[in-house]
Amino acid sequence: MARTIVPEAEAILDREFGVLDKGFVRLVDYLGGDERIVQSARVSYGKGTKTFREDRGLIRYLMRNRHTSPFEQVVLTFHAKMPVFVARQWVRHRTARLNEISGRYSVMSDEFYLPSLEQVSYQSTTNRQGRGDPVPEEEAQRFIETMRLQQEQAYVGYENLLEAGVARELSRVNLPLSVYTEWYWQIDLNNLFHFLSLRLDEHAQYEIRKYAERMLEIAQAVCPCACEAFEDFVLYAETFSRNELLALRELAARGGDDRLEDLGREAGLNEREREQFVAKLQRRT
């Protein structure tokens, strides 16, 4: 099969999608698209690509039933620029290949992240790793100005060490987590979906969520059908515990299976999806 060319993806290659105040994400290259996913899934049949409707249906079937290996046939390479504290959260996802700018070889740029006023919040009293109520605007402005001054002082100290001939690998160590870094990040589509499912969650830190939103936009240009299936069956879907399923089953019993079919139809489920919806509620626990 020849290399897959996706016109929508070609149109955004090397285009910078801005994130936060100074960051960006751009698509450097891609391998495959929706067509590659269905071709990979059908390899045992030795048949070519079918109609768009059949291809979309197959992709949705694969996603719905967690047949993930065909999605691994698609690979995306991103160039991203982000604050170091975002990079340290990002790098916890160890299913990608990355190459980051090195402060040992290069002089770090004088670019630091400053949050917008609406993002300055007090520590949450119920979530140890989250934000709570917003800080009043006047106080938030003072906080941001304090951050800016501290960043300037840190960079002046960095420059002074460099000018004194201190090694770059030592001069950089006092730079704050707000300094921007860059990397190339390559990942297959299946693992990208896993990254996005975690980093688009409302509990993820705001700053990394903004990068995840941009990456999903880019992935939608490469694999629109696969991204649609990801949103329907993973990102905006829910799983049920055993006890939750029992409660739903009890609710269903009061209205009967016919009512379940109607609910599934009203929700836009196709015939097979409605069958699986009913089957979930009838499954033994």
N, C-alpha and C positions, 0 to 999 in steps of 0.2 A: 504494500500500500504506500502510495506517495505521501510526502510530508503534508500534514493537514494545514491548510491555510484558512484562517478565520478572518474575514474582512474587518469585522468589528474590533478584533484584537490588533490587527495590523494598524488600524487607525489610531490606536492609543500607545503604540510602542514608543518608549522614551519620553512620553508625556508625563510631566510632574503633576501629581495630585497633591495639593497642599494639605498639610495636617498640622494642627496646633499653630503656634506663632511663626515658626521658622522651619518646620519639618516637611517632609514629603514622602510619597511612595510612588515609584514608577515601575512599569513592566519593562524589563530589559529583553526578555525572550520568553517563548512558550513552546511546548512540545505537545501537539495534539489538541483535541477539543471534544465536543459531544460526539462527533463522528468516530474519533478514535476509541471512545468508551464503548460504543455499540459494536464496533468492528472487533474489539478485543473480546467482548462478551460472546460474540457469535463465531469466534474462530473455530470452534469444534464443528460448526456446521459448514464451514467453507463457503458461506454466502456473502454477497456484497451488501452494502447499505440498503436498507429498505426505505419506506416512506417516512416523512418527518413524524407523522403521527405514531407509527410503529416504533421509531427510534425513541421518541419521547416516552412512550409507554414502557419500553424496555428499561430506560434509565430510571424511571420512577419505580419500576419493579425492583431493580437492583438496590436502589437506595432504601426502599421500604423494607426489604428483606435482608438488609445489611450484607449484601454481596459486594464487598468493597474493592476487591482486587482490580476490576476494570478501571476504577477511578484512579488507581495508581499509575496507569499508563499516561496520564496527563501530568506534565511538569511545568511549573511556572518559576521564573527567576525574577526577583524583585530587587530594586535598589531602593533602600530606605534610609532616611535621615531622621533620627529621633534623639531625645535626651537620654543620657546614660541610664537613668533610673527606669525608663521604659524598656531599654535594651536588656536590662538585667531581668525583667519579668519575661520578656519575649524569649530570651535564650533558654529559659526553662523547658521550652518545647524542643526536645532533642531529636526530632524526626526530620530535620532539615540540614542542609549544608550551607555554611556561611563563611564569609571572609570579611572581617571588620577592619576599618582603618586603625592603624597602630600609632599610638602616641610615643612609641619608642623610636619610630622612624620619621614621623611627620610632626610638625608643629600644630597643636590643636587650635582650631579657629576660635575667635572671640564671639561665640554664639551660645547663648544660654536661654533656657525656657523660663518664661514668666507666665503664670496662669492669668486668665481673664478674671475680672472682678467677680463674676457670677460663680466661678469655680473655687473661690476662697471660702472654705467652710470650717466649722469647728469639728473636733473629733467626735465621732458618733459615740453615744453612750451605750449602744446595744451591739455595735459591730466593731471589734477591736482593730480591724484593718480597713475601715471605711470612714466616709465623711458624714457629718450630721447636718445640723442647721447652718444656713449661710451666715457668714460674718457680715455685720453692717457695712455699707459701702465705704464710709469714711475710714473705718478701721481696716478694711480690706485694702484700700489704697495705701495706707501706711505700711501694711505687711508687704505688699508688692514692691514698694520703694525700698524697704529694708533688704529684700531679696536682691534687688538690682544693685544696690551699693555693695553688698557682700560679694556678689559675682564680679563686679568691677575690681574690687580689692584683690580677690583671688587671682584674677587674670593678670593684674599688675605684678603680683608676687611671682607668678609663673614666668612672665616676661623678664623680670629681674634675674631670676635664676638662669634662664637661657642666656641672657646677655653676660652673665658671670662665667659662662662656660660649663655650668652644671649639666650633666647628661640629661637628655630629653626624657629618658625613662624614669628619672628621679624628679625632674622639674614638674612633671604632670601630676604627681600623686596628691597634691593638695587641691586640685580642681574639684569643684562640687559635682554632685550627681546631675545637676541641671545642665551641664555642658552637653552640646550636641555631638553625636557620633554618627557614623555612616557604615552601612554594610551591604553586601550582596547576599541575598537569602533565597535559596532554591529549595523547593518543596513539591512533592506530588500532591495532586488534588485531594486525595483521600485524607492525607495528614493535614492539608490546609483546612479542610472542613472541620477536622477535630480542633485545630487551633481556633478557628472562628467560632465554633460552638461554645468554647470557654471564654474567649476574649470579647465576644459580643453580648455575653450575659450581663444583666443589669448590675450584678455584684462585682464585675471586673472594674479595675480603676478606670476612671474617665479617660485619661490620656491614652492608654493602650486601646481602649474601645474605639477611639477615633481612628487609629491606624487600622484596626480590624474592619471598620466600616469602609474605608477606602479600598482595602484589599478585596473585600467582597464585591465592590463595584467593578474592580478590574477583572476579577474572576468571572463575573457575569458576562463580560464582553467575550471571554474565551470560551466559556461553557454555559450558555444561558439555560439549557434544559437541566443540566446537572445542578446548577445553583438553585433553580426553581424547586427541584426535588429535595435538595438539602434544606431549603427554607421550610418546605411543607412537612417533611418527615423527621427533621432533626431540630433545626433552629427554633421553629415556632411550634414544635410538637411537645407532648408530655408523655412520660411513661407512668405506669400505674404499679404501686406496690400490691402485694397479695391482698391486704386488707382493703385498699382502695378499690381493687377489682371486685371484691365481694360486695362492697357497698354499691358499686355501679350495677352489678348483676341483680341485686335486690331491687334497685330502681327500675332496671329494665323489665324485671318480672312483673311489675305492676302495670306496665304498658304493653308488654308483649313484644315479640320479635318484629312484628309488622311495623310497630312504631319506631323501632330502631332503624329499620330500612328507610323509613320516611325521614328520620333525622339525618341519616347519612346522605340521602339524596339532597336534602335541603342544604347541607354543608358543602355540596359540590363534589362528593366522592363518586368515583366511577363504580361500575358494578363490582369489579374485583375488590376495590378498596372497601366497599360496603360489606362485602362478604367477610373480609378480614376484621372489620370493625365489630361485626356481630360475633365472629368467632372468638375475639379477645374476651368478650364478656361471658362466653360460654365455656371458656377453657378451664380445665381443672386446675386447682391451686395446690 
